[in-house]
Amino acid sequence: MPRTVTSTASTAWKGDLLSGTGTTTLETSRLGTFPVTWKARAEESENGTTSPEELLGAAHAACYSMQFSNLLAENGTPPTSLDTSAAVDFNIGEGGITGIALSVTAQIDDIEDADFQRLADEAKTSCPVSKALAGVEITLEATLG
């Protein structure tokens, strides 16, 4: 029977968009509270300041790694390691996320490159975060190390 698990985060914001500041709190894990600003989102990340896109990239990289490791294990070729990054593009003029580039480097014993690439792509389309972001182009570069 399906079971729903809910994770919670919150943001408190003060001021207008350009000069205001906020804090985003990871409530479920209690791992911390992180400052967010428009500057970190639209110009450059300030030391210790994050953006919605960086947080989304972290979520996507983690979800993809979990999904890919599961598919590899089901294939009888569990990974020794997966190093995944997600680069999230935010277009200020259009006001939206325009693309996500996933990149994974894997250490896996006894797998053919064709199987590796097939499973890497399957993980890209089947991980829950990818499904939630289906309206955005998601690319993948998978390297077997």
C-alpha positions in Angstrom: 0.0 0.0 0.0 1.4 3.5 -0.9 2.6 5.6 2.0 3.0 9.3 1.8 6.0 11.0 3.6 5.8 14.8 3.8 9.0 16.9 4.1 8.7 20.5 5.2 10.8 23.6 4.6 9.9 27.2 5.2 11.1 30.7 4.2 10.7 34.0 6.2 11.2 37.0 3.9 11.6 40.7 4.9 11.5 43.6 2.5 11.0 44.0 -1.2 12.5 41.6 -3.8 15.7 43.5 -4.7 16.8 44.7 -1.2 15.0 42.2 1.0 16.4 39.2 2.7 15.1 35.9 3.8 16.0 32.7 5.6 15.0 29.2 4.4 14.7 26.5 7.1 14.9 22.8 6.5 12.3 21.9 9.1 12.0 18.1 8.7 15.7 17.3 9.0 16.5 20.3 11.2 19.8 20.6 9.4 19.8 24.3 9.3 18.6 27.7 8.3 20.1 29.4 5.3 20.0 33.0 4.1 18.5 33.7 0.7 18.6 37.0 -1.3 17.7 38.2 -4.8 21.4 38.9 -5.4 22.4 35.3 -4.7 19.7 34.2 -7.2 20.2 36.8 -10.0 23.8 37.9 -9.8 26.2 35.8 -7.8 26.0 33.7 -4.7 27.3 35.5 -1.7 29.3 33.5 0.8 26.8 31.6 2.9 23.8 32.7 0.9 21.8 30.3 -1.3 19.0 30.5 -3.9 15.9 28.4 -4.7 17.8 27.1 -7.8 20.8 25.9 -5.7 18.4 24.1 -3.3 16.5 22.6 -6.2 19.8 21.5 -7.7 20.8 19.8 -4.5 17.4 18.0 -4.3 17.7 16.9 -7.9 21.2 15.6 -7.6 20.3 13.6 -4.4 17.1 12.2 -6.0 18.9 11.2 -9.2 21.7 9.5 -7.3 19.3 7.5 -5.3 17.2 6.4 -8.3 20.3 5.6 -10.4 21.9 3.5 -7.5 18.6 1.6 -7.2 18.4 0.8 -10.9 22.0 -0.3 -11.0 21.5 -2.6 -8.0 18.4 -4.1 -9.7 20.6 -4.7 -12.7 23.0 -6.7 -10.6 25.7 -4.0 -10.9 25.5 -1.8 -7.7 27.7 1.3 -7.8 30.8 1.7 -5.8 30.2 5.5 -6.0 28.1 8.1 -7.8 29.1 11.7 -7.9 26.2 13.8 -9.3 25.8 17.5 -9.8 22.8 19.5 -11.1 23.3 22.9 -12.7 20.0 24.8 -12.6 19.6 27.7 -15.1 17.4 30.6 -14.0 16.5 33.1 -16.8 15.9 36.5 -15.1 14.3 38.0 -18.2 11.8 35.2 -18.6 11.5 34.8 -14.8 11.9 31.1 -14.8 14.0 28.0 -14.6 14.9 27.1 -18.2 17.0 24.0 -17.8 18.8 21.6 -15.6 22.0 19.8 -16.5 22.7 16.6 -14.6 26.2 15.2 -14.6 27.2 12.0 -13.0 30.5 10.2 -12.7 30.2 6.6 -11.6 32.5 3.8 -10.3 30.8 0.5 -11.2 32.4 -2.9 -11.6 31.4 -5.2 -14.5 29.0 -3.0 -16.5 28.9 -2.4 -20.2 28.8 1.2 -21.3 25.5 0.7 -23.2 23.8 -0.7 -20.1 25.3 2.1 -18.0 24.0 4.8 -20.4 20.6 3.2 -20.6 20.2 3.0 -16.8 21.6 6.5 -16.4 18.9 7.9 -18.8 16.2 5.8 -17.2 17.1 7.3 -13.8 16.9 10.8 -15.3 13.4 10.3 -16.4 12.1 8.2 -13.5 13.5 10.0 -10.4 10.6 11.8 -8.6 12.3 15.2 -8.8 12.7 14.8 -12.6 9.1 13.9 -12.8 8.1 17.0 -10.8 10.2 19.1 -13.2 8.9 17.6 -16.4 8.2 21.0 -17.9 11.9 21.9 -17.9 14.5 20.5 -20.2 16.8 18.1 -18.3 20.0 17.0 -19.9 22.4 14.3 -18.7 26.1 13.6 -19.0 27.0 10.2 -17.6 30.6 9.1 -17.3 31.8 5.7 -16.3 35.0 6.2 -14.4 
